[in-house]
Amino acid sequence: MLRHEFRPGRLIAGTALVTAAVIYGGDAGGAWETSWFVVIPLVVGGLCLAGAVGAVTGQVRRRRGRPVPEGADPADHAGTRGG
């Protein structure tokens, strides 16, 4: 049983930021040389892709109709993002 709903946009954003951290970590550790501007396209592209995926995911969930948990007030779940 899932404890929370899957959010692929957050997964992509996290992956992009962790990759940037690994690149800078390798540079700091002396494993390789990385220019400061190399990570900017990775982070910006990752965040843009995450935003697009999040928007598509939201549209798909709105179109399908998300079931409201039993015993919950449907007005509390209409049009809100989880919390």
Steps between C-alpha positions, in 0.01 A plus 500: 500500500633842404548748783481794261417561139773473240620838368725449196580873471660497842695188408644671191584819692673301772696296249622813321610665825669185632685466169619861532617427854691192384668703223609769745597237757726328250658834417555583867645156565747534217356218291450732199492868399160665455443858387246693704266552204467131411235432763273794412339333194459177696317669788290733285412224254418258780274750675324593174445133418376437854253788468370370169462146635328634811254699290420200281462279807260750657292513184484121478394470863235769462364331188487154658348624823689418813304292754442671833607294806214346695374719784655818353313811395504521117521881519837470677647306206352689206761703316767479770846360482571236764643587834 
